[in-house]
Amino acid sequence: MRGMPRDHATGTGSRTVAGPSRPGRGRSARLAGGLALTLVVLLVEAVGGWWSGSLALLADAGHMLVDALALGLALASARIALRPASARYSFGLARAETLAGFTNALTQLVLVGFIAWEAIQRLRYPHPIASGVMLAVAVIGLLANALVLRLLHEHEADDLNMAAASLHVLGDLLSSVATVLAAAAVRWAGWLWADPALSLLVSLMLLRSAGVLLRRSVRVLLEGVPEGLSAEDVATVLHALDPAILEVHHLHLWTLGSGQRIATLHARVAAAGDDARLLRVMHETLAARFGIDHATVQIERGHCTDARCPPAR
């Protein structure tokens, strides 16, 4: 995001940089490709699961169904996020991606519960399984999910939307691995319980990942301090930049979406000083050290007039 053009607003001693860069259109293309492939594999696994009587395949098809919905929602939100800011939405619609991540995490939790319940029933009452069909379809699903995950993984670290989609596909990948193992156990060892047992194991593994994604998306929606940042550390660093910076307060840090960090703060400075230089140094430090490219800094001389300001030192 560094290097984007900045918009300077003077007059009241504040300076605001332009909004964070938008997600690239390449992400939409990746999501569209992943969605198309997911729909094809969904159909194959649904038919294969019905034909073979395999819970693991049907569970994988269920994952694929949620994946198709998740990828569709992620694709729509990624395109919505590309829309520019407007009078109604001054920050644009970048947070639509976070809403998609939140929704996807919830649907994943629901799916985990359903599969776990069905697996327990199958452990109590085993069903016959056509292991050859199960194995062939599981291998197809495994290869397809690996390809989709590769398409989505590049932007996962800083994009909750892509992370949500990747989580669903990762779940399918793990489920496909479990299905291959279960098919091998049923075919060559006659262990009918392996099919629901491995489905249950995959559901438990996904439970933690879905919880992590839910926590991350809730943190963004509640405008919590971005992960890896500390308001105290940021204030300390800014205060130490120049002797003319006497105090930093009213510091707020949050994430707009897709790793786009935002900050607002008040900086009390010495009576005589170069405001433009201090603003430039603070903005450059926020961007270079903390990855905050969208910041509003209010310069103050004397005491802060805001009733919520800390007592003067």
Secondary structure by P-SEA (a helix, b strand, c coil): ccccbbbbbcccccccccccccccaaaaaaaaaaaaaaaaaaaaaaaaaaaaccaaaaaaaaaaaaaaaaaaaaaaaaaaaaccccccccccccaaaaaaaaaaaaaaaaaaaaaaaaaaaaaabbbbbaaaaaaaaaaaaaaaaaaaaaaccccccccaaaaaaaaaaaaaaaaaaaaaaaaaaaacccccaaaaaaaaaaaaaaaaaaaaaaaaaaaaaaccccccccaaaaaaaaaaccccccccccbbbbbccccbbbbbbbbbbcccccaaaaaaaaaaaaaacccccbbbbbbbccccccccccccc
